[in-house]
Amino acid sequence: MKLTQEQEETIENIVDSQGFKIKSLRDDIIDHLCCVVENGMGKEKTFHQLLDKAISDLAPNGLIDIENKTIFLLNSKRILLMKKLLYFTGFIGSLTLTAGVTFKLLQMPYGYQLFIIGFLILFLIFIPLLAIDRYKVAISKALTEKMKIILGTVAAIITGLSGLFKLLHLQGAELLLLAGAFIFCFGFLPFFFFTMYKRSVS
């Protein structure tokens, strides 16, 4: 039984509500759902029951999950490379920072230099990469999730730099600390607690 124009528009509206960015994928999903529902029409199930089952069978985690997986597969090599870089810089930064602190406590040479290098690797390379990775995970989520990641990262980097400036006796440490604290308190925390509240009531 062929679908009516209204039923086809219903399917299109449901798919479009997911916010697909790949038009060809969006069209393929609409065609697939239309075919599945058409084949099931006249078998003691309503249009909406058939549509719900077709969507559930195709994408149990939501239709947009298909696009997310497609994008991941299309960019898998780049994503894996970024993951390796993320973990490598995190490991090297932590190792260097720990070695610097240890050398400093034992009054061994190069402790201060190792500490600075590790600090810079963690705050200027690892944390931004981690934020980008988390942002990509939250790309299909609400704006509050994205803003939480962005503002949290900015606050962490600025606050970390203020500590570095203080250690190096550079000017502007207090200003950076105030800026980091301001972004953290009035930028990150509101979004953080708002998302916690949304999860608790959803």
Backbone torsions as a table, in degrees:
resi	resn	phi	psi	omega
1	MET	NA	127.6	-176.8
2	LYS	-75.9	143.3	179.2
3	LEU	-73.7	149.5	175.5
4	THR	-79.2	165.7	178.2
5	GLN	-59.9	-39.0	-179.8
6	GLU	-65.2	-39.8	179.3
7	GLN	-67.7	-39.8	177.2
8	GLU	-63.2	-40.3	178.5
9	GLU	-66.4	-34.3	177.2
10	THR	-62.0	-44.9	178.5
11	ILE	-63.6	-44.0	179.3
12	GLU	-61.1	-42.2	-179.0
13	ASN	-65.0	-39.1	178.9
14	ILE	-64.9	-43.9	179.7
15	VAL	-66.8	-43.2	-179.1
16	ASP	-65.5	-28.2	180.0
17	SER	-67.1	-16.5	179.9
18	GLN	-78.9	-16.5	177.2
19	GLY	77.4	43.7	179.1
20	PHE	-65.1	139.5	177.2
21	LYS	-101.4	-23.3	178.9
22	ILE	-95.0	105.7	-173.4
23	LYS	-63.5	-40.3	-178.8
24	SER	-63.2	-37.8	177.7
25	LEU	-67.9	-40.8	177.4
26	ARG	-59.1	-44.8	-180.0
27	ASP	-65.8	-39.6	179.6
28	ASP	-64.0	-39.7	-180.0
29	ILE	-67.2	-41.7	177.8
30	ILE	-61.2	-46.0	179.0
31	ASP	-60.7	-42.7	-179.4
32	HIS	-62.8	-47.1	-178.9
33	LEU	-64.4	-39.9	178.5
34	CYS	-61.8	-43.7	-179.3
35	CYS	-64.8	-44.2	-178.8
36	VAL	-64.4	-43.9	-179.3
37	VAL	-67.2	-41.1	178.8
38	GLU	-60.0	-42.4	-179.5
39	ASN	-66.4	-25.3	-178.3
40	GLY	-94.2	-8.0	-178.4
41	MET	-64.8	141.5	179.0
42	GLY	83.6	14.2	-179.7
43	LYS	-116.5	45.6	174.9
44	GLU	64.2	22.0	175.2
45	LYS	-128.5	144.5	-179.8
46	THR	-76.9	167.0	179.2
47	PHE	-58.5	-45.6	-177.1
48	HIS	-68.3	-34.9	176.7
49	GLN	-65.1	-43.4	178.7
50	LEU	-65.2	-40.0	-179.4
51	LEU	-66.8	-43.8	178.8
52	ASP	-60.7	-41.5	-179.9
53	LYS	-68.6	-39.4	179.6
54	ALA	-62.9	-41.9	179.0
55	ILE	-67.0	-42.6	-179.7
56	SER	-63.8	-40.7	179.4
57	ASP	-69.1	-37.9	-177.4
58	LEU	-75.3	-43.5	-175.1
59	ALA	-145.1	86.2	-179.5
60	PRO	-59.3	-27.8	-179.2
61	ASN	-96.6	14.0	-179.0
62	GLY	104.3	147.1	-176.6
63	LEU	-62.4	-34.9	-177.8
64	ILE	-64.8	-20.8	178.4
65	ASP	-63.0	-29.4	177.7
66	ILE	-63.8	-43.8	179.8
67	GLU	-67.5	-40.9	179.4
68	ASN	-60.0	-42.3	179.1
69	LYS	-69.4	-35.8	177.7
70	THR	-63.9	-45.5	178.8
71	ILE	-62.4	-40.2	178.9
72	PHE	-61.8	-43.7	-179.8
73	LEU	-66.5	-37.9	179.7
74	LEU	-68.3	-28.3	-177.0
75	ASN	-116.1	21.5	-172.4
76	SER	-59.5	-40.9	-178.9
77	LYS	-64.3	-44.1	-180.0
78	ARG	-67.4	-39.1	179.4
79	ILE	-65.3	-43.2	179.2
80	LEU	-64.5	-38.4	177.7
81	LEU	-63.5	-41.3	179.6
82	MET	-67.4	-37.9	177.6
83	LYS	-62.1	-44.1	179.3
84	LYS	-61.9	-43.4	179.1
85	LEU	-64.1	-39.1	178.9
86	LEU	-60.7	-51.3	-178.0
87	TYR	-68.6	-35.9	-179.5
88	PHE	-65.7	-47.6	-179.9
89	THR	-66.6	-35.5	176.8
90	GLY	-63.5	-42.5	179.8
91	PHE	-67.6	-48.4	-178.4
92	ILE	-64.2	-42.9	179.7
93	GLY	-62.6	-45.1	179.5
94	SER	-65.6	-42.5	-179.9
95	LEU	-63.2	-45.2	-178.8
96	THR	-67.0	-41.5	179.1
97	LEU	-63.6	-44.4	179.0
98	THR	-63.9	-42.0	178.3
99	ALA	-63.3	-39.8	179.2
100	GLY	-62.5	-44.9	178.8
101	VAL	-63.7	-43.3	-179.9
102	THR	-63.3	-47.1	179.3
103	PHE	-61.1	-38.6	-178.8
104	LYS	-66.0	-43.6	-179.8
105	LEU	-66.2	-34.3	179.6
106	LEU	-87.7	3.5	179.5
107	GLN	56.4	40.8	177.3
108	MET	-95.3	158.2	-179.2
109	PRO	-67.9	154.8	176.3
110	TYR	69.6	8.3	178.8
111	GLY	-62.8	-44.3	-178.9
112	TYR	-64.2	-43.9	-179.1
113	GLN	-64.7	-42.4	178.6
114	LEU	-63.6	-39.6	178.9
115	PHE	-61.4	-45.8	-179.4
116	ILE	-63.9	-44.3	-179.4
117	ILE	-62.7	-46.9	179.0
118	GLY	-62.0	-40.7	179.0
119	PHE	-61.0	-46.5	-178.8
120	LEU	-66.0	-40.5	179.1
121	ILE	-61.7	-44.2	-178.1
122	LEU	-67.9	-45.6	-172.5
123	PHE	-85.4	-27.5	-176.7
124	LEU	-104.5	-13.8	179.6
125	ILE	-121.4	-55.5	-174.6
126	PHE	-65.3	-50.2	-177.1
127	ILE	-63.1	-44.7	175.1
128	PRO	-60.5	-40.6	177.9
129	LEU	-64.2	-40.3	177.8
130	LEU	-63.7	-40.3	179.2
131	ALA	-64.9	-41.5	178.2
132	ILE	-62.9	-41.6	178.9
133	ASP	-62.7	-45.3	179.3
134	ARG	-67.5	-35.9	-179.5
135	TYR	-65.1	-39.2	179.1
136	LYS	-65.7	-34.9	176.9
137	VAL	-65.5	-36.3	-176.3
138	ALA	-94.3	11.1	-173.1
139	ILE	-61.7	-30.7	-179.3
140	SER	-94.9	3.8	-177.9
141	LYS	-93.7	-174.5	-175.1
142	ALA	-67.9	161.2	179.7
143	LEU	-60.6	-33.5	-179.3
144	THR	-61.5	-37.1	178.3
145	GLU	-65.0	-42.5	-179.3
146	LYS	-66.5	-44.3	-179.1
147	MET	-65.4	-35.3	178.1
148	LYS	-60.7	-43.7	-180.0
149	ILE	-66.9	-46.4	-177.4
150	ILE	-63.3	-51.0	-176.5
151	LEU	-68.6	-36.4	177.1
152	GLY	-63.5	-40.3	179.1
153	THR	-66.4	-46.4	179.8
154	VAL	-61.0	-44.1	179.8
155	ALA	-62.7	-41.7	-179.4
156	ALA	-65.1	-43.7	-178.7
157	ILE	-65.8	-45.8	-178.5
158	ILE	-64.9	-43.0	179.0
159	THR	-64.8	-40.9	177.4
160	GLY	-63.0	-41.2	178.5
161	LEU	-65.5	-33.5	178.2
162	SER	-63.8	-39.2	176.7
163	GLY	-65.1	-39.3	178.2
164	LEU	-65.7	-43.0	178.0
165	PHE	-60.5	-38.0	180.0
166	LYS	-66.0	-41.9	179.7
167	LEU	-65.1	-36.7	-178.4
168	LEU	-87.7	0.9	-179.8
169	HIS	58.6	40.5	177.9
170	LEU	-94.6	153.6	178.5
171	GLN	-73.8	149.3	176.3
172	GLY	98.8	0.8	-178.6
173	ALA	-62.4	-44.1	-178.6
174	GLU	-65.4	-39.6	179.7
175	LEU	-65.0	-42.2	177.7
176	LEU	-64.2	-40.5	179.2
177	LEU	-63.1	-43.2	178.2
178	LEU	-63.8	-41.6	179.7
179	ALA	-64.9	-43.9	178.6
180	GLY	-63.0	-42.8	179.6
181	ALA	-66.3	-38.4	179.7
182	PHE	-64.3	-46.6	179.4
183	ILE	-64.1	-39.4	180.0
184	PHE	-64.9	-46.8	-175.4
185	CYS	-74.2	-43.0	-172.7
186	PHE	-105.5	-3.5	176.8
187	GLY	-114.5	-61.9	-175.9
188	PHE	-70.0	-51.4	-173.4
189	LEU	-59.4	-43.6	177.8
190	PRO	-58.9	-43.8	178.6
191	PHE	-67.9	-36.6	-179.6
192	PHE	-62.8	-50.0	-178.0
193	PHE	-74.1	-27.9	176.6
194	PHE	-66.4	-42.8	178.2
195	THR	-67.2	-35.5	175.7
196	MET	-63.1	-41.7	179.2
197	TYR	-64.7	-42.8	-179.2
198	LYS	-62.3	-39.6	179.2
199	ARG	-67.1	-36.5	-176.2
200	SER	-70.3	-27.7	-177.7
201	VAL	-100.9	-6.9	-178.6
202	SER	-88.1	NA	NA
